[in-house]
Amino acid sequence: MLQRLADELGPRGLALVTVALDGSPVRAARMATRLGLTAPIVVGDTPLREQFLVVSYPWTLVIGRDGRAVSAFRGVHSASTFREAFEKVL
């Protein structure tokens, strides 16, 4: 769902980056393939998790053009919820 929204809203400036907070780059790539993600995927670490106060998975941050977190979502949410949040920063 997030990839689909990123594909749709990308021309307006939305960029999706997936961060795996445990495992290796190979494991992260397998997960991305399994989920159908074509967005870039990076492997984070404990300092990254602490910086963004990630306490559960999935954890979705919406970051504005200025690099600041605008909103955060813990758990799974509907496409309409994410679309609304993305539209606010575009």
Residue pairs with C-beta under 8 A, 6 or more apart in sequence:
1 79
1 82
2 16
2 37
2 39
2 60
2 82
3 16
3 35
3 36
3 37
3 38
3 39
4 79
5 14
5 16
5 79
5 82
5 83
5 86
6 14
6 15
6 16
6 39
7 38
9 83
9 86
9 87
9 90
12 90
13 65
13 90
14 86
14 89
14 90
15 39
16 37
16 39
17 39
17 40
17 41
17 42
18 28
18 32
18 37
18 39
18 40
18 41
18 42
19 41
19 42
19 43
19 44
19 48
20 27
20 28
20 31
20 41
20 42
20 43
20 44
21 43
21 44
21 45
21 48
21 49
21 54
21 57
23 31
23 43
24 43
25 43
28 41
28 42
28 43
29 41
31 41
32 38
32 39
32 41
48 54
52 59
52 61
52 69
52 72
53 72
55 74
56 74
56 75
58 75
58 76
59 72
59 73
59 74
60 72
60 73
60 77
60 82
61 69
61 71
61 72
61 73
62 69
62 70
62 71
62 72
62 73
62 85
62 86
62 88
62 89
63 69
63 70
63 89
64 70
64 89
65 89
70 85
70 88
70 89
71 85
71 88
73 81
73 82
73 85
